[in-house]
Amino acid sequence: MTYTPRNAIAWMEIPVTDMDKAMAFYSAVTQMEFNMEEGGPNPMAMFKTADGGVAGHLYPGKPAPRGQGPTIHLSAPDKLEAVTERVKQAGGTVISPPIPIPNGRFFYAEDPDGNSIGFVES
């Protein structure tokens, strides 16, 4: 028997050391609005989707040491060149130039906590 889900990812969580700083970073880079939600076991700030697709949240936690955690790839809201500039201006680190892939381009970065993130332009 083979299981083929609609999405291989069900949910993502990004641990951050300062919720306000993380919400400001991800809001500046992704152009999304983040609000603190207190309804679960931890405070969280939700990534939102237009159609209820796969998303996730930021939460207060301990990020993995730089270079040792997973990489979360997020949809780029516009051209990668603009996103790379926003990453730098918001206190993150751009790790790679844009890399072409069959369905578009992406680049690697780190948020201010050192979480590995990628931004995909398609």
Buried (B, 14 or more C-beta within 10 A) or exposed (E): EEEEEEEEEEEBEBBBEEBEBBBBBBBBBBEBEBEEEEEEEBBBBBBEEEEEEEBBBBBBEEBBEEEEBEEBBBBBBEEBEBBBEBBEEBBBEBBEEBEEEEEBBBBBBBBBBBBBBBBBBE
